[in-house]
């Protein structure tokens, strides 16, 4: 995730609390009184939800699973605004100017980006796919998803719909969700490693099959722009290039080229341009990932 100041604060909090599920469970009552909420039943391991102060004194709420920051939200009137800067990169879907009405979000987490779309883009309807029902329960209770549903009448309008499913399985089942989407957004990780089932050529084909003509696919890749830590990024751009005519990479912080950071990778069959994108004719090539090899090969690209 982004290297913002609240990450450092979160790390300090985790060191003070420990991350052992049994210890956390035994201290749950005391932690609740301190504004720290604990769940030990997620698929990814022990999960912490706790409040802390940002640099400007604002109260923020963070979801951490196995020591990895999964989501952050404001707790005041800005609770539907983006609290993690990299999420704003997904708004690139609107840059070409084509209508974007139906959006699929793979990886719900704390629903940071879906909340933003529902609150700020009244024309959008968002389907969210999250594999872990425990994470969805945390999002509803602590990250204001229930409030969003009420405030924007999502149940009656269908502007936000939640599905419990693996992202790849959802894509390959045309009977669930909407038949086609104007944009598909992927922000799926298993700890620090991107979801392998969504990183391959076959996954890209499944994505393309669920996109409307002119549709856009956007995925969050955490990698450097240079050096060994950039291999995952160029692997993803090369893999998507096997299926889509045009692939773009937009770094959130282009100044830290040799450090891992969020990069928004965009794929479509339209010849669009995006602010801040790297020159498309100079993107390095990387290994192309396929279903048969991704499980053994993908972790080495993240190291």
C-alpha positions as CSV (number, residue, x, y, z in Angstrom):
1,X,0.0,0.0,0.0
2,X,1.0,3.7,0.0
3,X,3.9,4.8,2.0
4,X,1.8,7.5,3.9
5,X,2.3,8.7,7.4
6,X,-0.5,6.6,8.9
7,X,1.3,3.4,7.9
8,X,4.1,4.2,10.3
9,X,1.6,4.9,13.1
10,X,-0.1,1.7,12.3
11,X,3.1,-0.3,12.4
12,X,3.9,1.2,15.9
13,X,0.4,0.2,17.1
14,X,0.9,-3.3,15.8
15,X,4.2,-3.7,17.5
16,X,2.6,-2.6,20.8
17,X,-0.3,-5.0,20.5
18,X,1.2,-8.1,18.9
19,X,-0.6,-9.9,16.1
20,X,-1.2,-13.4,17.7
21,X,-4.9,-14.3,17.3
22,X,-5.1,-15.9,20.7
23,X,-3.6,-13.0,22.5
24,X,-5.8,-10.5,20.7
25,X,-9.0,-12.5,21.4
26,X,-8.2,-12.7,25.1
27,X,-7.8,-8.9,25.2
28,X,-10.8,-8.1,23.0
29,X,-12.9,-6.4,25.7
30,X,-10.1,-4.1,26.8
31,X,-9.2,-3.3,23.2
32,X,-12.8,-2.4,22.4
33,X,-12.8,0.1,25.1
34,X,-9.6,1.6,23.7
35,X,-11.2,2.0,20.2
36,X,-9.5,-1.1,18.9
37,X,-11.8,-3.8,17.4
38,X,-10.5,-7.3,16.7
39,X,-11.6,-10.2,14.4
40,X,-9.6,-13.4,14.3
41,X,-11.8,-15.2,11.8
42,X,-10.7,-13.8,8.4
43,X,-9.3,-16.1,5.7
44,X,-6.1,-14.1,5.8
45,X,-5.5,-14.5,9.5
46,X,-6.0,-12.1,12.5
47,X,-7.5,-8.8,11.6
48,X,-7.3,-5.5,13.5
49,X,-9.6,-2.6,13.1
50,X,-8.5,0.5,15.1
51,X,-8.7,4.2,15.2
52,X,-5.7,6.6,15.1
53,X,-4.9,10.2,14.4
54,X,-3.5,11.4,11.1
55,X,-1.0,14.2,10.9
56,X,-3.7,16.9,10.8
57,X,-5.4,15.5,13.9
58,X,-8.2,13.8,12.0
59,X,-9.4,10.5,13.3
60,X,-8.9,7.6,10.9
61,X,-9.8,3.9,11.1
62,X,-7.6,1.2,9.7
63,X,-8.0,-2.4,8.8
64,X,-4.9,-4.5,9.1
65,X,-4.8,-8.3,8.3
66,X,-1.6,-10.2,9.2
67,X,0.3,-7.0,9.5
68,X,-0.7,-5.7,6.1
69,X,-2.8,-2.5,5.8
70,X,-6.0,-3.4,3.9
71,X,-8.1,-0.3,4.2
72,X,-8.4,3.1,5.8
73,X,-11.4,5.4,6.3
74,X,-12.1,8.8,7.8
75,X,-14.6,8.6,10.7
76,X,-16.1,12.0,10.3
77,X,-18.2,13.6,7.6
78,X,-15.6,12.6,5.1
79,X,-16.2,8.9,5.7
80,X,-17.1,8.3,2.0
81,X,-14.0,10.2,0.7
82,X,-10.8,8.4,-0.3
83,X,-8.5,8.1,2.6
84,X,-5.8,6.2,0.7
85,X,-4.4,8.4,-2.1
86,X,-3.6,5.6,-4.6
87,X,-7.4,4.8,-4.9
88,X,-7.8,8.1,-6.7
89,X,-5.8,6.5,-9.6
90,X,-8.8,4.3,-10.4
91,X,-10.7,7.5,-11.5
92,X,-8.6,7.3,-14.6
93,X,-11.5,5.2,-16.0
94,X,-13.4,8.5,-16.5
95,X,-10.5,10.2,-18.4
96,X,-11.5,9.0,-22.0
97,X,-14.9,10.6,-21.6
98,X,-16.9,7.5,-22.5
99,X,-19.9,6.8,-20.3
100,X,-19.0,4.7,-17.2
101,X,-22.2,3.4,-15.6
102,X,-21.6,-0.2,-14.5
103,X,-18.4,-0.9,-12.5
104,X,-17.2,-4.1,-11.0
105,X,-14.8,-4.0,-8.1
106,X,-12.7,-7.1,-7.4
107,X,-11.5,-7.0,-3.8
108,X,-13.8,-5.2,-1.4
109,X,-11.7,-4.7,1.7
110,X,-13.1,-1.7,3.5
111,X,-15.0,-0.6,0.4
112,X,-12.9,2.6,0.1
113,X,-13.2,3.0,-3.7
114,X,-16.8,1.7,-4.0
115,X,-17.9,4.2,-1.3
116,X,-16.3,7.0,-3.3
117,X,-18.0,6.0,-6.5
118,X,-21.4,5.8,-5.0
119,X,-21.1,9.1,-3.2
120,X,-19.4,11.1,-5.9
121,X,-20.6,9.5,-9.2
122,X,-24.4,9.3,-9.1
123,X,-24.4,7.7,-12.6
124,X,-22.5,4.7,-11.4
125,X,-23.7,1.3,-10.2
126,X,-21.1,-0.7,-8.4
127,X,-20.8,-4.5,-7.9
128,X,-18.3,-5.5,-5.3
129,X,-16.8,-9.0,-5.1
130,X,-15.0,-10.0,-1.9
131,X,-13.9,-13.5,-1.2
132,X,-13.9,-13.3,2.6
133,X,-17.3,-12.8,4.3
134,X,-15.5,-11.7,7.5
135,X,-13.9,-8.8,5.7
136,X,-17.3,-7.8,4.3
137,X,-18.8,-7.9,7.9
138,X,-16.0,-5.6,9.1
139,X,-16.6,-3.2,6.2
140,X,-20.3,-3.0,7.0
141,X,-19.8,-2.5,10.7
142,X,-16.7,-0.4,11.0
143,X,-16.2,1.2,7.5
144,X,-19.6,2.8,7.0
145,X,-20.9,0.5,4.3
146,X,-24.2,0.1,6.1
147,X,-24.4,3.9,6.3
148,X,-23.7,4.2,2.6
149,X,-26.4,1.7,1.7
150,X,-28.9,3.7,3.8
151,X,-27.8,7.2,2.7
152,X,-27.9,6.4,-1.0
153,X,-30.8,4.0,-1.0
154,X,-28.5,1.4,-2.5
155,X,-30.8,-1.6,-1.7
156,X,-33.7,-0.2,-3.8
157,X,-31.6,1.4,-6.6
158,X,-29.0,-1.4,-7.0
159,X,-26.2,1.2,-6.9
160,X,-24.1,-1.0,-4.6
161,X,-24.3,-4.8,-4.6
162,X,-22.0,-7.1,-2.7
163,X,-21.0,-10.6,-3.7
164,X,-19.1,-13.2,-1.7
165,X,-17.0,-15.0,-4.3
166,X,-13.5,-15.5,-5.6
167,X,-12.8,-12.8,-8.3
168,X,-11.9,-15.3,-11.0
169,X,-14.9,-17.5,-10.4
170,X,-17.2,-14.4,-10.5
171,X,-15.7,-13.3,-13.8
172,X,-16.2,-16.7,-15.3
173,X,-19.9,-17.0,-14.3
174,X,-22.0,-14.8,-16.5
175,X,-25.1,-15.7,-14.5
176,X,-23.9,-13.5,-11.6
177,X,-23.6,-9.7,-11.5
178,X,-24.3,-7.6,-14.6
179,X,-23.7,-9.2,-18.0
180,X,-21.2,-6.5,-19.0
181,X,-19.3,-3.8,-17.2
182,X,-18.0,-0.4,-18.5
183,X,-15.0,-0.7,-16.1
184,X,-13.6,-3.5,-14.0
185,X,-11.2,-2.6,-11.1
186,X,-8.9,-5.2,-9.4
187,X,-7.4,-4.6,-6.0
188,X,-7.0,-8.2,-4.8
189,X,-4.1,-9.3,-2.6
190,X,-3.2,-12.3,-0.4
191,X,-1.0,-10.5,2.1
192,X,1.6,-8.7,0.0
193,X,1.2,-11.0,-3.0
194,X,-1.4,-10.2,-5.7
195,X,-4.1,-12.8,-6.2
196,X,-2.5,-15.3,-8.5
197,X,-5.8,-16.4,-10.2
198,X,-6.3,-12.8,-11.4
199,X,-2.7,-12.2,-12.6
200,X,-2.7,-14.5,-15.7
201,X,-3.5,-14.4,-19.4
202,X,-6.5,-16.6,-18.7
203,X,-7.7,-14.1,-16.1
204,X,-7.3,-11.2,-18.5
205,X,-9.4,-13.1,-21.1
206,X,-12.1,-13.6,-18.4
207,X,-12.0,-9.9,-17.6
208,X,-12.3,-8.9,-21.3
209,X,-15.3,-11.2,-21.7
210,X,-17.1,-9.2,-19.0
211,X,-16.3,-5.8,-20.4
212,X,-18.6,-3.9,-22.6
213,X,-17.2,-2.6,-25.9
214,X,-14.8,0.2,-25.1
215,X,-14.6,-1.0,-21.5
216,X,-11.6,-0.4,-19.3
217,X,-9.7,-2.7,-16.9
218,X,-7.7,-1.2,-14.1
219,X,-5.5,-3.0,-11.6
220,X,-3.4,-2.0,-8.7
221,X,0.2,-3.3,-8.9
222,X,2.6,-2.7,-6.0
223,X,6.1,-2.6,-7.5
224,X,9.0,-0.3,-8.3
225,X,9.6,1.3,-11.7
226,X,13.2,0.3,-11.9
227,X,15.5,-2.5,-10.7
228,X,14.6,-6.0,-9.5
229,X,11.5,-4.8,-7.6
230,X,10.0,-3.8,-11.0
231,X,9.6,-7.3,-12.4
232,X,6.0,-7.8,-11.2
233,X,4.9,-4.5,-12.9
234,X,6.4,-5.4,-16.3
235,X,5.1,-9.0,-16.0
236,X,1.6,-7.6,-15.5
237,X,1.8,-5.2,-18.4
238,X,3.2,-7.9,-20.7
239,X,0.6,-10.4,-19.6
240,X,-2.3,-7.9,-20.2
241,X,-0.8,-7.0,-23.6
242,X,-1.5,-10.6,-24.7
243,X,-5.2,-9.9,-24.5
244,X,-5.7,-6.1,-24.8
245,X,-4.6,-3.8,-27.6
246,X,-3.4,-1.0,-25.3
247,X,-1.8,-1.2,-21.8
248,X,-0.8,1.8,-19.7
249,X,1.1,2.2,-16.4
250,X,0.4,5.2,-14.1
251,X,2.7,5.4,-11.0
252,X,1.2,7.1,-8.0
253,X,4.6,8.5,-7.1
254,X,6.9,8.5,-10.1
255,X,9.7,10.1,-8.0
256,X,10.4,6.9,-6.1
257,X,11.3,4.8,-9.1
258,X,13.4,2.2,-7.3
259,X,11.0,1.7,-4.4
260,X,7.8,-0.4,-4.3
261,X,4.7,1.8,-4.6
262,X,1.2,1.6,-6.1
263,X,1.1,1.7,-9.9
264,X,-2.3,1.7,-11.7
265,X,-2.2,-0.5,-14.7
266,X,-4.9,0.1,-17.3
267,X,-5.8,-2.2,-20.2
268,X,-8.4,-1.7,-23.0
269,X,-8.8,-2.0,-26.7
270,X,-9.1,1.7,-27.1
271,X,-6.2,4.0,-27.9
272,X,-6.6,6.3,-25.0
273,X,-4.1,8.5,-23.1
274,X,-4.0,9.2,-19.4
275,X,-2.4,11.9,-17.3
276,X,0.8,10.8,-15.7
277,X,1.2,7.5,-17.6
278,X,4.7,6.2,-18.5
279,X,5.5,6.3,-22.3
280,X,3.7,3.3,-23.6
281,X,6.2,2.7,-26.4
282,X,9.0,2.3,-23.9
283,X,7.4,-0.1,-21.3
284,X,9.9,-2.9,-20.5
285,X,8.8,-6.5,-21.1
286,X,8.4,-9.1,-18.5
287,X,7.5,-12.8,-18.0
288,X,4.0,-13.6,-19.2
289,X,2.0,-15.4,-16.5
290,X,-0.3,-18.3,-17.2
291,X,-2.5,-20.4,-15.0
292,X,-0.2,-23.4,-15.1
293,X,2.8,-21.6,-13.9
294,X,1.6,-18.6,-11.8
295,X,1.5,-20.3,-8.4
296,X,5.2,-21.1,-8.5
297,X,6.4,-18.1,-10.4
298,X,4.4,-15.1,-8.9
299,X,5.9,-15.1,-5.4
300,X,9.4,-14.7,-6.9
301,X,8.3,-11.5,-8.7
302,X,7.2,-9.9,-5.4
303,X,10.4,-10.6,-3.4
